[in-house]
Structure formats: structure tokens, C-alpha cells
Amino acid sequence: MEETMEVYTGEEVTVEHIKALGDGGARFDITAEDGRKWRIDLTRDGDTEIVTSWRDDKLADLELPEWAGDVTARLARV
């Protein structure tokens, strides 16, 4: 299921649930309007780990932006 969220910077990001993880967490894809994309694992405790990231559909070593904490906090509450 894909969902669009507006972050505090005014940017819209798309979040897609990929799968549930065995430890009670979940894997998500987060896509920003500027072509950056992250696949993250979100643990049941709210910790985030980057699995991989892309820029313009090419693998790239990207850090999570500041607004990602807002997105993962919303996902952890669901």
C-alpha cells in the first residue's frame, strides 16, 4: 500500500510498505519528490536502518534527511 505524506518542509514523500519483518518491524520504501529513494527497516522500537538508497533510480549512498524522523515516527504509530 502506498501513501503520500507531507513533511514539515512542505515536501511530499511517498511511503510504501514492502513487508513485515520477523522481529515485529517492517520494511518501507520512502520516495522524495527530488528523485531520492530509501529502503528502510523500521523496528518495533522505532529504530531505523537504511537497507539501500537510490538517486534518480541509480544506487547511491544517501543519508536520511532530517524530515525522515517525522515520517518514521508516524509509521511507528500505525
Backbone as CSV, one residue per row, in Angstrom:
resi,resn,N_x,N_y,N_z,CA_x,CA_y,CA_z,C_x,C_y,C_z
1,MET,0.837,-1.171,0.000,0.000,0.000,0.000,0.889,1.244,0.000
2,GLU,0.581,2.174,-0.871,1.343,3.407,-0.988,0.575,4.554,-0.344
3,GLU,1.296,5.421,0.326,0.681,6.564,0.979,1.563,7.781,0.744
4,THR,0.931,8.929,0.505,1.672,10.175,0.357,1.539,10.973,1.641
5,MET,2.669,11.512,2.105,2.701,12.320,3.327,3.365,13.648,3.014
6,GLU,2.894,14.681,3.668,3.580,15.966,3.578,4.446,16.109,4.824
7,VAL,5.728,16.385,4.621,6.638,16.569,5.742,6.706,18.049,6.102
8,TYR,7.341,18.359,7.231,7.329,19.733,7.737,8.003,20.745,6.826
9,THR,8.784,20.286,5.843,9.403,21.204,4.887,8.439,21.593,3.776
10,GLY,7.262,20.942,3.752,6.282,21.190,2.702,6.392,20.202,1.552
11,GLU,7.453,19.410,1.551,7.674,18.420,0.501,6.758,17.221,0.717
12,GLU,6.290,16.636,-0.390,5.505,15.415,-0.289,6.405,14.219,-0.555
13,VAL,6.258,13.187,0.257,7.006,11.947,0.079,6.015,10.800,-0.023
14,THR,6.410,9.780,-0.758,5.584,8.591,-0.909,6.188,7.482,-0.076
15,VAL,5.351,6.807,0.697,5.792,5.722,1.557,5.046,4.458,1.126
16,GLU,5.807,3.392,0.907,5.207,2.122,0.514,5.671,1.027,1.458
17,HIS,4.721,0.301,2.036,5.047,-0.836,2.901,5.486,-1.986,2.008
18,ILE,6.673,-2.538,2.252,7.206,-3.636,1.441,6.876,-4.980,2.075
19,LYS,7.221,-5.136,3.355,6.925,-6.404,4.027,7.100,-6.257,5.530
20,ALA,6.462,-7.185,6.251,6.670,-7.274,7.693,7.968,-8.027,7.947
21,LEU,8.670,-7.670,9.012,9.908,-8.341,9.383,9.642,-9.288,10.544
22,GLY,10.442,-10.321,10.653,10.258,-11.343,11.674,10.312,-10.836,13.102
23,ASP,11.015,-9.724,13.333,11.158,-9.203,14.700,10.029,-8.259,15.104
24,GLY,9.004,-8.175,14.267,7.889,-7.282,14.573,7.996,-5.934,13.902
25,GLY,9.071,-5.687,13.188,9.241,-4.437,12.469,8.680,-4.543,11.061
26,ALA,9.034,-3.579,10.230,8.543,-3.572,8.848,9.561,-2.896,7.944
27,ARG,9.488,-3.223,6.659,10.348,-2.622,5.633,9.496,-1.685,4.787
28,PHE,10.045,-0.497,4.525,9.336,0.522,3.754,10.253,1.124,2.694
29,ASP,9.645,1.581,1.605,10.319,2.437,0.640,9.794,3.849,0.848
30,ILE,10.707,4.807,0.934,10.345,6.220,1.069,10.928,6.945,-0.137
31,THR,10.064,7.604,-0.908,10.496,8.294,-2.118,10.205,9.782,-1.997
32,ALA,11.233,10.600,-2.214,11.091,12.051,-2.168,10.805,12.583,-3.576
33,GLU,10.274,13.795,-3.634,9.934,14.422,-4.916,11.158,14.659,-5.797
34,ASP,12.331,14.783,-5.186,13.538,15.129,-5.949,14.268,13.914,-6.533
35,GLY,13.651,12.722,-6.487,14.262,11.543,-7.090,15.074,10.678,-6.143
36,ARG,15.149,11.069,-4.866,15.845,10.229,-3.893,14.876,9.189,-3.338
37,LYS,15.411,8.004,-3.025,14.575,6.926,-2.501,15.392,6.102,-1.510
38,TRP,14.739,5.710,-0.423,15.379,4.904,0.609,14.531,3.672,0.875
39,ARG,15.164,2.536,1.051,14.501,1.343,1.580,15.008,1.217,3.005
40,ILE,14.074,1.256,3.947,14.456,1.235,5.355,13.773,0.082,6.080
41,ASP,14.415,-0.374,7.135,13.799,-1.274,8.091,13.483,-0.452,9.325
42,LEU,12.238,-0.541,9.771,11.791,0.165,10.959,11.466,-0.883,12.021
43,THR,12.208,-0.865,13.119,11.999,-1.873,14.156,10.751,-1.548,14.975
44,ARG,10.317,-2.506,15.722,9.156,-2.324,16.592,9.421,-1.216,17.607
45,ASP,10.678,-0.999,17.982,11.048,0.050,18.936,11.200,1.421,18.291
46,GLY,11.037,1.498,16.964,11.139,2.777,16.264,12.513,3.096,15.718
47,ASP,13.477,2.176,15.835,14.809,2.398,15.269,14.755,2.204,13.753
48,THR,15.572,2.967,13.049,15.568,2.937,11.591,16.934,2.511,11.077
49,GLU,16.932,1.621,10.092,18.165,1.207,9.429,17.957,1.318,7.921
50,ILE,18.894,1.988,7.243,18.823,2.080,5.784,19.284,0.753,5.202
51,VAL,18.451,0.146,4.367,18.809,-1.086,3.676,19.567,-0.724,2.401
52,THR,19.015,0.198,1.632,19.679,0.707,0.425,19.046,2.039,0.057
53,SER,19.699,2.762,-0.844,19.163,4.051,-1.275,19.523,4.305,-2.733
54,TRP,18.720,5.157,-3.356,18.893,5.484,-4.769,18.737,6.978,-4.985
55,ARG,19.356,7.463,-6.036,19.119,8.817,-6.546,18.866,8.667,-8.035
56,ASP,17.695,9.111,-8.483,17.299,9.002,-9.889,17.442,7.566,-10.396
57,ASP,16.946,6.613,-9.613,16.923,5.178,-9.950,18.300,4.530,-10.049
58,LYS,19.342,5.190,-9.542,20.684,4.602,-9.506,21.100,4.474,-8.049
59,LEU,21.723,3.338,-7.716,22.181,3.151,-6.342,23.052,4.316,-5.900
60,ALA,22.825,4.768,-4.696,23.595,5.892,-4.155,23.666,5.727,-2.643
61,ASP,24.721,6.208,-2.052,24.906,6.132,-0.606,24.344,7.415,0.015
62,LEU,23.048,7.392,0.327,22.371,8.584,0.837,22.080,8.450,2.329
63,GLU,22.247,9.541,3.026,21.830,9.612,4.424,20.348,9.973,4.439
64,LEU,19.675,9.620,5.509,18.284,10.029,5.645,18.224,11.526,5.931
65,PRO,17.315,12.238,5.293,17.175,13.669,5.579,16.544,13.886,6.953
66,GLU,16.612,15.122,7.442,16.071,15.436,8.766,14.597,15.075,8.889
67,TRP,13.845,15.298,7.815,12.401,15.034,7.881,12.069,13.546,7.980
68,ALA,13.019,12.657,7.745,12.744,11.216,7.788,12.319,10.773,9.190
69,GLY,12.827,11.414,10.218,12.429,11.078,11.582,10.941,11.312,11.808
70,ASP,10.416,12.359,11.186,8.985,12.654,11.272,8.185,11.533,10.592
71,VAL,8.641,11.095,9.438,7.957,10.039,8.687,7.996,8.720,9.461
72,THR,9.173,8.349,9.967,9.269,7.067,10.681,8.480,7.101,11.993
73,ALA,8.405,8.268,12.638,7.599,8.372,13.856,6.130,8.134,13.533
74,ARG,5.661,8.671,12.415,4.268,8.444,12.007,4.041,6.968,11.696
75,LEU,5.011,6.334,11.018,4.867,4.921,10.668,4.887,4.037,11.914
76,ALA,5.677,4.389,12.900,5.779,3.585,14.118,4.487,3.610,14.910
77,ARG,3.704,4.677,14.763,2.437,4.777,15.500,1.335,3.961,14.863
78,VAL,1.486,3.597,13.598,0.428,2.873,12.874,0.372,1.431,13.300
